[in-house]
Amino acid sequence: MQTSKIRKYSTDIHTVKFGNEIRFDTTLGIPGKREDIRFMFGNPKPNEVTALRFNLSFFVMNNPKSEEMCVGRGDAHVNVAYDGEQLYFEPDIPDKPMLWEVASSYMLLRNGQRDNLGQDKLKHLLGSGPRTIWGQDGKGNKYAIIVEGRKWNQKGLNANEQYELVRQMGLKDAITADGGGSSVAFTYDTQIGKVWDGRYHGRIMVGYGKYTLNQLPNLKKGKKGVYVNLMQRLLGITADGSYGGQTKNAVTAYQKANKLLVDGKCGPQTWKALTRGVIW
């Protein structure tokens, strides 16, 4: 997974590029509840950690239980499906099993050519502003692109500029997702871009990466994030990504049961015991 930043059209543009090292997925988090994207971890396997998250869906603002809208085909929002290898875009979604299908926004590129599907119905989203763009190139790489905006030195991109950007980047297919104050990406626990205004999210895109023992940080009470979520999953407790009192008690109990140093912290020896049989 590679991250980069460029300045174009008087705007900061952040790109996350990844290939098969990331298992690409989507999640609603807790159904019927919009959540803080920092604490949405999806469904990683025991040998995986949540490595990537970025915003996706539109939702009904005045309905706190609304997490996504326009999920059917043939409406204003273009659907995207994934078979584990490549993305397919409505109406060119083949009749075969897919891992998932989600609603996004309007097309920018299809098979290397400009495509405006959905733009006539979403004209209020064609002007300059913060945007999230995602897509793929012809080599199997996927891209999440966060466009900043709404600041004196951050103009944002309009639809034409988005098209020029992804064309120049060499993408084969590209589509716009939800934008505005929702636009954000996280690689592990590092925020990419400064657009996100702290509002909760509905459906997001998520990627999982395998980890090594040397990669795992020392954790103690007060820590938050994807590695706390991993530790909690391996302990078999509620995995909310927050190292509070109950998590510390679980770590202490595990250390006692496994004859480890009992300090309520997750260091190298505790990680080694937790991951035994999981990553080697």
KOLLO-800701 format. One record per residue (C-alpha): residue number from 1; x, y, z. Coordinates in nm, 2 decimals. Example, Ala and Ser with C-alpha at 12.3 -4.5 7.8 and 13.67 -1.06 7.14 Angstrom:
KOLLO-800701
SITE  seq       u       v       w
SITE    1    1.23   -0.45    0.78
SITE    2    1.37   -0.11    0.71
***
This chain:
KOLLO-800701
SITE  seq       u       v       w
SITE    1    0.00    0.00    0.00
SITE    2    0.15    0.33   -0.11
SITE    3    0.03    0.68   -0.01
SITE    4    0.12    1.00   -0.20
SITE    5    0.02    1.37   -0.21
SITE    6    0.02    1.62   -0.50
SITE    7   -0.10    1.98   -0.54
SITE    8   -0.32    2.03   -0.84
SITE    9   -0.60    2.27   -0.93
SITE   10   -0.51    2.48   -0.62
SITE   11   -0.60    2.17   -0.41
SITE   12   -0.42    1.90   -0.21
SITE   13   -0.49    1.56   -0.34
SITE   14   -0.41    1.24   -0.15
SITE   15   -0.38    0.90   -0.31
SITE   16   -0.37    0.55   -0.15
SITE   17   -0.27    0.28   -0.41
SITE   18   -0.29   -0.09   -0.32
SITE   19   -0.29   -0.43   -0.48
SITE   20   -0.34   -0.79   -0.38
SITE   21   -0.17   -0.73   -0.05
SITE   22   -0.49   -0.57    0.07
SITE   23   -0.82   -0.77    0.09
SITE   24   -1.07   -0.52   -0.03
SITE   25   -1.42   -0.51    0.14
SITE   26   -1.70   -0.29    0.26
SITE   27   -1.88   -0.26    0.59
SITE   28   -2.18   -0.09    0.75
SITE   29   -2.03   -0.13    1.10
SITE   30   -2.32   -0.16    1.34
SITE   31   -2.64   -0.19    1.12
SITE   32   -2.88    0.10    1.16
SITE   33   -2.62    0.33    1.33
SITE   34   -2.39    0.59    1.18
SITE   35   -2.05    0.57    1.34
SITE   36   -1.71    0.73    1.38
SITE   37   -1.50    0.59    1.09
SITE   38   -1.20    0.57    1.33
SITE   39   -1.38    0.29    1.52
SITE   40   -1.52    0.10    1.22
SITE   41   -1.30   -0.20    1.16
SITE   42   -1.51   -0.42    0.94
SITE   43   -1.45   -0.80    0.96
SITE   44   -1.07   -0.88    0.95
SITE   45   -0.95   -1.23    0.99
SITE   46   -0.74   -1.32    1.29
SITE   47   -0.42   -1.29    1.08
SITE   48   -0.53   -0.95    0.94
SITE   49   -0.55   -0.59    1.07
SITE   50   -0.77   -0.32    0.93
SITE   51   -0.52   -0.13    0.70
SITE   52   -0.75    0.10    0.50
SITE   53   -1.08    0.28    0.54
SITE   54   -1.24    0.55    0.33
SITE   55   -1.59    0.70    0.30
SITE   56   -1.84    0.57    0.05
SITE   57   -2.21    0.61    0.09
SITE   58   -2.46    0.89    0.08
SITE   59   -2.73    0.88    0.35
SITE   60   -3.04    1.07    0.45
SITE   61   -2.91    1.34    0.68
SITE   62   -3.22    1.38    0.89
SITE   63   -3.26    1.01    0.96
SITE   64   -3.00    0.90    1.22
SITE   65   -3.06    0.53    1.12
SITE   66   -2.99    0.59    0.75
SITE   67   -2.65    0.46    0.65
SITE   68   -2.68    0.43    0.27
SITE   69   -2.92    0.53    0.00
SITE   70   -2.98    0.45   -0.37
SITE   71   -2.85    0.09   -0.34
SITE   72   -3.06   -0.04   -0.63
SITE   73   -2.96   -0.04   -1.00
SITE   74   -3.09    0.21   -1.25
SITE   75   -3.12    0.50   -1.01
SITE   76   -2.91    0.82   -0.98
SITE   77   -2.61    0.65   -0.81
SITE   78   -2.39    0.41   -1.00
SITE   79   -2.34    0.07   -0.84
SITE   80   -2.00   -0.09   -0.81
SITE   81   -1.94   -0.47   -0.77
SITE   82   -1.62   -0.66   -0.69
SITE   83   -1.53   -1.02   -0.75
SITE   84   -1.21   -1.03   -0.55
SITE   85   -1.00   -0.93   -0.85
SITE   86   -1.15   -0.63   -1.02
SITE   87   -1.43   -0.37   -0.99
SITE   88   -1.73   -0.37   -1.22
SITE   89   -1.95   -0.06   -1.28
SITE   90   -2.32   -0.05   -1.36
SITE   91   -2.45   -0.13   -1.62
SITE   92   -2.15   -0.35   -1.70
SITE   93   -2.18   -0.58   -1.39
SITE   94   -2.16   -0.94   -1.51
SITE   95   -2.41   -1.20   -1.41
SITE   96   -2.18   -1.40   -1.19
SITE   97   -2.12   -1.43   -0.81
SITE   98   -1.97   -1.11   -0.66
SITE   99   -1.82   -1.06   -0.32
SITE  100   -2.01   -0.74   -0.28
SITE  101   -2.20   -0.46   -0.46
SITE  102   -2.24   -0.11   -0.33
SITE  103   -2.39    0.23   -0.45
SITE  104   -2.14    0.51   -0.52
SITE  105   -2.20    0.83   -0.72
SITE  106   -2.12    0.93   -1.08
SITE  107   -1.87    0.78   -1.32
SITE  108   -1.56    0.96   -1.44
SITE  109   -1.37    0.69   -1.65
SITE  110   -1.48    0.35   -1.79
SITE  111   -1.23    0.14   -1.98
SITE  112   -1.00    0.44   -2.02
SITE  113   -1.27    0.66   -2.18
SITE  114   -1.46    0.94   -2.03
SITE  115   -1.80    0.83   -1.88
SITE  116   -2.06    1.07   -1.74
SITE  117   -2.31    0.81   -1.62
SITE  118   -2.51    0.96   -1.33
SITE  119   -2.38    1.32   -1.37
SITE  120   -2.71    1.44   -1.52
SITE  121   -2.90    1.33   -1.21
SITE  122   -2.64    1.46   -0.96
SITE  123   -2.57    1.80   -1.10
SITE  124   -2.54    1.95   -0.75
SITE  125   -2.22    1.74   -0.70
SITE  126   -2.05    1.85   -1.02
SITE  127   -1.90    2.18   -0.88
SITE  128   -1.57    2.23   -0.70
SITE  129   -1.55    2.07   -0.35
SITE  130   -1.40    1.80   -0.14
SITE  131   -1.44    1.46   -0.31
SITE  132   -1.35    1.10   -0.26
SITE  133   -1.27    0.91   -0.58
SITE  134   -1.20    0.54   -0.62
SITE  135   -1.12    0.31   -0.90
SITE  136   -0.86    0.08   -1.06
SITE  137   -0.58    0.08   -1.33
SITE  138   -0.52   -0.19   -1.59
SITE  139   -0.27   -0.38   -1.37
SITE  140   -0.50   -0.48   -1.09
SITE  141   -0.42   -0.19   -0.85
SITE  142   -0.69   -0.01   -0.67
SITE  143   -0.70    0.36   -0.57
SITE  144   -0.86    0.57   -0.31
SITE  145   -0.82    0.94   -0.37
SITE  146   -0.91    1.21   -0.12
SITE  147   -0.96    1.56   -0.25
SITE  148   -0.94    1.85    0.00
SITE  149   -1.16    2.16   -0.02
SITE  150   -1.37    2.42    0.16
SITE  151   -1.07    2.62    0.28
SITE  152   -0.91    2.94    0.15
SITE  153   -0.62    2.74    0.01
SITE  154   -0.81    2.43   -0.09
SITE  155   -1.05    2.49   -0.39
SITE  156   -1.16    2.13   -0.43
SITE  157   -1.23    1.97   -0.77
SITE  158   -1.52    1.98   -1.01
SITE  159   -1.63    1.69   -1.22
SITE  160   -1.41    1.79   -1.52
SITE  161   -1.10    1.83   -1.30
SITE  162   -1.17    1.49   -1.14
SITE  163   -1.18    1.33   -1.48
SITE  164   -0.86    1.50   -1.59
SITE  165   -0.69    1.39   -1.27
SITE  166   -0.77    1.02   -1.29
SITE  167   -0.69    1.02   -1.67
SITE  168   -0.35    1.17   -1.60
SITE  169   -0.29    0.92   -1.32
SITE  170   -0.35    0.63   -1.57
SITE  171   -0.66    0.48   -1.41
SITE  172   -0.88    0.26   -1.63
SITE  173   -1.20    0.30   -1.43
SITE  174   -1.29    0.57   -1.18
SITE  175   -1.60    0.68   -0.99
SITE  176   -1.68    0.95   -0.74
SITE  177   -1.81    0.85   -0.39
SITE  178   -1.97    1.07   -0.12
SITE  179   -1.78    1.39   -0.08
SITE  180   -1.80    1.72    0.11
SITE  181   -1.72    1.70    0.48
SITE  182   -1.74    1.32    0.47
SITE  183   -1.43    1.27    0.26
SITE  184   -1.15    1.10    0.45
SITE  185   -0.92    0.80    0.44
SITE  186   -0.73    0.62    0.71
SITE  187   -0.43    0.39    0.66
SITE  188   -0.41    0.19    0.98
SITE  189   -0.47    0.48    1.23
SITE  190   -0.32    0.76    1.02
SITE  191   -0.57    1.01    0.87
SITE  192   -0.52    1.09    0.50
SITE  193   -0.64    1.44    0.42
SITE  194   -0.80    1.70    0.64
SITE  195   -1.15    1.72    0.49
SITE  196   -1.34    1.51    0.73
SITE  197   -1.55    1.73    0.96
SITE  198   -1.61    1.46    1.23
SITE  199   -1.95    1.36    1.12
SITE  200   -2.04    0.99    1.15
SITE  201   -2.03    0.77    0.85
SITE  202   -2.26    0.50    0.71
SITE  203   -2.12    0.24    0.47
SITE  204   -1.75    0.27    0.41
SITE  205   -1.49    0.09    0.21
SITE  206   -1.23   -0.11    0.41
SITE  207   -0.92   -0.31    0.34
SITE  208   -0.74   -0.57    0.55
SITE  209   -0.37   -0.65    0.55
SITE  210   -0.17   -0.93    0.70
SITE  211    0.06   -0.84    0.98
SITE  212    0.39   -0.97    1.13
SITE  213    0.49   -0.99    1.49
SITE  214    0.75   -0.72    1.45
SITE  215    0.48   -0.48    1.32
SITE  216    0.27   -0.50    1.64
SITE  217    0.31   -0.20    1.88
SITE  218    0.32   -0.20    2.25
SITE  219   -0.02   -0.12    2.39
SITE  220   -0.15    0.00    2.72
SITE  221   -0.46    0.14    2.87
SITE  222   -0.57    0.46    2.69
SITE  223   -0.46    0.35    2.35
SITE  224   -0.71    0.33    2.06
SITE  225   -0.71    0.20    1.70
SITE  226   -0.67   -0.09    1.47
SITE  227   -0.41   -0.27    1.68
SITE  228   -0.62   -0.25    1.99
SITE  229   -0.90   -0.39    1.78
SITE  230   -0.67   -0.68    1.68
SITE  231   -0.57   -0.75    2.03
SITE  232   -0.93   -0.75    2.15
SITE  233   -1.03   -0.99    1.88
SITE  234   -0.75   -1.23    1.97
SITE  235   -0.85   -1.21    2.33
SITE  236   -1.21   -1.29    2.23
SITE  237   -1.36   -0.98    2.39
SITE  238   -1.56   -0.69    2.25
SITE  239   -1.34   -0.54    1.98
SITE  240   -1.42   -0.17    1.99
SITE  241   -1.07   -0.05    1.94
SITE  242   -1.05    0.13    2.28
SITE  243   -0.81    0.00    2.55
SITE  244   -1.02    0.07    2.86
SITE  245   -1.05   -0.09    3.20
SITE  246   -1.23   -0.40    3.09
SITE  247   -0.97   -0.46    2.82
SITE  248   -0.69   -0.42    3.07
SITE  249   -0.86   -0.67    3.30
SITE  250   -0.89   -0.92    3.01
SITE  251   -0.52   -0.87    2.92
SITE  252   -0.42   -0.92    3.29
SITE  253   -0.63   -1.24    3.31
SITE  254   -0.48   -1.37    2.99
SITE  255   -0.13   -1.30    3.12
SITE  256   -0.20   -1.49    3.44
SITE  257   -0.35   -1.78    3.26
SITE  258   -0.05   -1.81    3.03
SITE  259    0.22   -1.75    3.29
SITE  260    0.34   -1.42    3.14
SITE  261    0.45   -1.10    3.31
SITE  262    0.13   -0.96    3.46
SITE  263    0.13   -0.59    3.39
SITE  264   -0.19   -0.53    3.20
SITE  265    0.00   -0.42    2.89
SITE  266    0.03   -0.59    2.56
SITE  267    0.40   -0.61    2.47
SITE  268    0.62   -0.85    2.27
SITE  269    0.56   -1.16    2.49
SITE  270    0.19   -1.11    2.52
SITE  271    0.16   -1.05    2.14
SITE  272    0.37   -1.36    2.08
SITE  273    0.14   -1.57    2.29
SITE  274   -0.18   -1.42    2.14
SITE  275   -0.07   -1.47    1.78
SITE  276    0.08   -1.82    1.83
SITE  277   -0.09   -2.04    1.57
SITE  278   -0.24   -1.74    1.40
SITE  279    0.05   -1.59    1.20
SITE  280    0.30   -1.88    1.22
***
